[in-house]
Amino acid sequence: MKVRGGRTVRDLRRENRTAVLQRLYFDGPLSRFSLGPAIGLSSGSVSNVVAELVAEGLVEEAGSVDSAGGRPRTLLRISPDSAYMIGVDVGETRVRVELFDLALTELARVEKPLSTAGPRRVDRYDVAVVVAHIRDGIEQVVREARVDTQRLLGVGVGVPGIVERTPEGGAVVHGQTIGWDAVPLERLLRDSVPLPRTVPYYIDNGAKTLGQAEMWFGAGRGASNAVVVLFGSGVGACVVDDDLRPGRAVEWGHLTVRVRGRRCRCGSQGCLEAYAGAEALLQRWAEAGGRPPLEAGEETALTAMLAAAYPVAGLDGGAGPEPDATALAVLEETAEYLGAGFADLINLFQPERILVGGWAGLQLGDRFLSTVRTHAAAYALTYPASRVHIELGTLGPDAVTVGAAILPLAEFFAHGGRREPVEAEEPAPAWATALRERAAH
């Protein structure tokens, strides 16, 4: 049956279910009486939708609240154990896998380190190794939490690079900076991970999953327009228009900031990432005469650089050691490059907020960010620069994983709390089987 606007009764019912679920998720517990005005539905429509969701186990009672002059009103909330999501972060130093209930409470986690000892970055991103880490991590978190895999809404995966969706193999990753050339990651995971074929995979850029997490639960809540920056070994960004849309990943790290400048790991010259990514920052420190302990990994090396540039005062309250002038100079130059890069984001998108996350961004912290703000204001147009707030993200190092888990959750909500069927797939080709066997060894 068609209604106004070309929508069917089924469409309206799905939209009403979505509205109730989202309102309870972000603002619950709420009573039926409060739900109606909040989402613009009649009391009868709210009662019908809630009755459906309670019958399906998605919504449950959560106590009661007194009403003015009447009997207490029953509060409703999302039922946490009615479904589960898995979030995966294919990071720069590790693969992190986390299992969440519907309320995004972490039930289990596994971290699989990626080797940082090799001279070439692609060593740590061997496709077979990454697939094996994801497979083993998923098996472990499911086993530890003892969840029914039939109740999984999906597996969300945040990856470096550009993600293309193809009708043949699902999500394909183009990761030029890590040596991934059209890697059919979704098909590889489906062929390798022992989950029911009905469990969907949602694979997207890690900056986008970070952005989604910060906009839903972190420093981006309430903003209608923000840019979330992922600052790790390299840099990336996600542009978000409002707090429920997933946003759009942009290859911000590969904007040219210096013509014929330093060679970037993407192969081009003068990219922002060649100056402002943690990997390039440490390389520039070494080239200037510093001694970063790279054999211990990038995170440890960046910690050492920050300690050298910003030494802590002695325990007796006296003056601390002198700052390492070389480390400090490289960091200050990096802050200017980042400030210029932020100015580009400000001029292009005029956001209310720019939020900085990623392991390197969180390590550099507020002290470094204050200098970046100064440079951003100097390079950007005055009006949009005066309106933007540049802050650290609030979700910490797990933000990409949380955002990855939100991908299946957002799809679940968009369909009114119903799972969409996953189409049957063709058997995996011989090359995929060979890659799986390689990963197993």
N, C-alpha and C positions, 0 to 999 in steps of 0.2 A: 504494500500500500504506500503510495506517495503522499508526502506532506509538503508544505511550503518549502521552496528553495531546492526542490528536487531530492530532498532527503526522504528516506523511508522511515517507517515506525521503528524498524530495527536499528537504523542509524541513531535515532533519538534516544532509544533505550541505551545504546552503547555510550552515547555522550553523557547521559545522566549517570550511568554507572561510573564513568571516568571522573566526572565532577565530584561525586561522593567519595570515591577512593582517594583522589588527590587531596581533597579538603581534610579528610580524616588523617591522611598520611602526614601532612605538613602542619596541621593545626589541632589534631585530635589529642585526647578524647573530646568528643562533642556529643551533645544530645540531638535527637531527631529534630527537636524544636529549633535548635541553633543552626542546623544544617540547611534548612529551607532558605532562610534569608541570605545565608552566606553564599549559596550557589544559585539562587534565583529560581528555585523549584517550589511547587506547592507542597503542602504537608502530605497530601495523598501520594504524590509522585515520590517524595522522599521515603515514605513508609514502604511503598512497593519495592523500590530499589534496595533499601536496607534489608527487607525481608529476603530478597534474592541473595544478597551478599552474605547474610548470616547463614542461610541454608547451605550455601556453598563453602562455608568455613572461612571466608576471607575477612569477615568482620565479626567481632565478638563484643560482649558487654564488658564494661570496665568500671563498675561501680555506679554511683548515682550522685546527683547534685540537687540541693534544695531549690525549689522554685518559689516565686512570690505568691504566696497564698494558696498554692496547690500541692499536689503530691510530688515527691521527688522525681526528677527526670533521670532516666537511665542514660548513662554515657556509653558511647561506642568508640571503638578503636580498631585499627587493622590488626588482624590476628598474626602475630609474628611467625609462628611455625606452620603457617598454611602453605608457604612456598619458600624456595631458596634460590640464591644466585651465586655464581662464582665469578670473581674478578681476577684478571691476570694482568700484571705489568711486566712487559718485556723491556726491562730497564737497561741501563748502561753498565751496571756492575752486578746485577742479579736478575733472576726471574722470580717475581713474587706472585704467589697464588693464595687467594683468600676465599673462604666460604662464608656467606652471610645468610641470615634469615630475612624474612620480608621487611623487617624493621631496620635492616642494615646493621644488625648486631653481629660482630665477627664471631664465628663459631670455631674456625680452625684456620691456620695459616702455615705456609711452607715457603722458604726462600732457598733458591738454588743459585749459588754464585756462578758468575760468568768470569772466565779467566781474563785477567788484565795484565798478564805477564808478557804476552806476545808483542812483538814490535809493530804489528799491524792491527788496526781496529777490527778488521773483518774476522780475525781469529776468534774473537769472543762471540761473534754473531753467526757461527756456523749453523745453518738452518736445521740440520739433523740434531744438533745439541739442544737448540732452543725448543724444538718440537718435543724432544725427549724430556726436557725439564718441565714443560707444560703438562705433558701426559703424566709424568710421575707425581707432579704436584697435585693435579686434580685427583688422582687415585688416592693420594695420602690424605687430603683434607676430607674427602668423602668418607674414607675409612675411619678417620679420627672422630668426625662428628656423627657418624652412623645415620646419615640422612637417606631417605628414599630418593633415588635419582629420578624417579618418575615425577617428582615434585619440583624438579629444577626448572626454573623459568628460562635459564640459558646460561651460557658462558660468555662473558664480555672480556675482550682482550685489547689492551692498549699497546701499540707498537710504534717504533720510529718509522717515518716515511709517509708516503701517500698511499691510501687504500682505494683500490678500484674494485667495484662489484661487478662480477661477470655472471651471465646465466649458466655457464658451464661449470665453473669451479668455485663459485662464491667469491669471497674476499681474496683479492690478490694484492700483495704488498710490493710497492716500488720504493725500496730504501736505498737510494743512491749513496748516501754517506756511510752505510754499513755493508755495502756489497750485495744487497738483495735486489735482484733483477727479476721482477714479475714472479715473486714467490707465491704459489697458490696455498697460502697458509691455512685457509679454512678447510680445503680438501685434505691437506696433510693431517690436520687435527682430527677431522672426522674419521680418517683411515687409521689413526693411531690411538686416540683416546677411547677407552672402553665405557662410553656412555650410551644410553638409548639413542637411536637414530632420530627420535622426536625432539631431542634437546637442541635448540638452535644456538648458533655462534654469532656473536656480534663483535666484529673486529674493526677497530678504528684507530686513528692517530692518537698517541699518548697525550699530546697537548689538548686534544678535544675532550678526552676522558677526564683529564685534570680540570678543564674548564667546567665540565658538567658537574663534577663534585663540588667545586667551590661555589658555583651558582645555586646549587640545591641546598647545601648544608654549611658552606663556609663563608668567607669574607664577601662573596658576591650576592648573598641573599638580599633581596629588596632592590637591587640595581636593575634597571631596564636595559642597560647597554654597558658592557664591560669587555675588556680584553684580559685574558688570563695567559700569563707567560710561563712557559716551562723552561727553566734554566738548569741544565745539567752539563754533560760533556759538550753538548751543542745547545742550541736555543730554538724554541718554537713558540707558537702562540695560537690561541683560539679566540675568535671573535664571537660574542654571544649577545643576542638582541634582547632576551628577557630570561627570567629565571626558570622557565620550563622547557624552552627550546634547546636542542642539543648543541647549537653553535656550529662554527665552521673553522676547521684548522687552516692556518695560513703558514706558508714557509717563510716566516719572518726572518729566520736566521740566514736566509740566502738573499736578502736585500744587499745590494752593493753599497758599501759605505766608503770604499776607497778604490778608485780606478787603478787597475794594474797593481793591486795591493797583495797581501799575503795569500798564498795558495790555500784554499779551503779544502776540507776533506771531501767535498762534493766534486772537486776537480776544477771549479771555477776560481777566480781571483777576487779578492777584496770583499768577500761576504762578511756580514756582521759576525757570523759564527767563527770566522777565522781570527777574530780579535776578542770576542766576548764569551765564547763557550769556555767551560772549565778546562777542556783539553788544550785549547789554544792558549789560554791564560797561563797554564803551567809551562807550556812550551816557550812562551815569550819570557817567562821568568828565568828559565834555564838559559835561553839565548842571551839574556842580559847579565848572566853570571851567577844566578841563583842555583841552588842545589835541591830541587824538589825530590823527595823520596818516592819516585814513580814506581819503584819495584813493589811498594806496599799498596799501590792502587791509587786512583785519582782522588777518592774521597779523603784518604789519609794525607795525600800530598797537598790538597787544598787546605786542609786543617793546619798543616805545618806552615803554609804560606801566610795564612791569616794570623797565626801566632807570631810569625816573624814580623809582619807589618804592623800588627796591633798588639804589642806585648802587654801582658797583665802586670800590674803593680805588685811589688813584693808583699808577702804575708804580713810583714811588720809595718805596712802602710807607707813605706818609703817609695821612692821612685823606682820604677821597673827598668829593665834594660832598654837601651836605645832601639827604636824601630829599625828594621832592616830597610835601608833606603831603597834598595833595588826592588824588593817585593812591594813596598809601598808605592813606588813610582809606577810599576806595572798595574797595580790595582787601581790607582787613580786614573791612569789612561783608559783602563777597561771601563771604569765608571762613566767616562766621557763618551766612549763608543756606545755603551748601553743607553746613556741619556739621549744620544742622537737617534738611536733606534727607537726608543720610546717616543721621541718627538714625531717620528714617522707614523707610529701608531695613533698618536693624538691627532695629527693633522688629517690622516686618512679616515679614521673612524669616529673621532670626537667622543670617546667613551666617558662615562661617569667615573669609572674606576679602571685602573690597571693593577692586577694582582699578580704577584711573583711567587711561583712555586718551583718544585724540582729540588733535588738534593743540594745542588750548588747554590741556588737562590736562597734556600733556607739556611745554609751555612754562612753565606755572606751577611745576611741579616740586616737589621735596621741601620746599623752604623754605616755600612756600605751604601744602602739604599738612599740615605739622606743626600749623599753626594750625587747619586744618579738623578734624584728629583731636581736638584739644582741645574744640572746640565740639560735635563729634559725641558725645563721651563725656558732655558736660554735658547734652545734650538727650535722649539715649537711655536706656532702662532699663539699670540697672547690670549685671545678669547678662549679657545678650547683648552689651553694649558691652565687657565685660571679655574676651570670647572672640574678638572680631573683630580682624583685622589689616587696616589700610587702607594700601595701597601703590600705587605707580605700576605700570602695565603695563610689560612688558619688550620688547614687539615693535616699539615705535616707530610712526612714522606709516604704515607699510605694513600694520598689523594688520588693518584692515577689508578690504583687498584679499586678504590671505592667508586670512582667514576666509571671504570670498566663494568663493575657490577650493576651500576645504574642503567647501563644500556639495555639489558633485558627487562629491567624493572620499568623503564620508561615505555618500552614497547607493550608490556603487559598492561600498564595503565591506559595507554592509547587505545587498546582494544577492549576497554571496559572490564579488565580483570579476567579476560579469557585468553587462553593460549592459542596462538595461530598455528595451524598444522604446518609441519616441515615436509616439503616435497621429497619423495623418494629420489635417491641419487643413483647414478650409474656406478658400477663397481670401479674401484680405484684403478688407474692405469699402472702398468708395470713399473714405471719410473717412481711412482709414489710408494709402491710396495718396497722397492729397493731402498728408498730413502728411509722408510720406517725401519727396515732391517738394520740399516747402518746406525740409526739412532739407538736401537736396542743393544748394540755392542759398544 
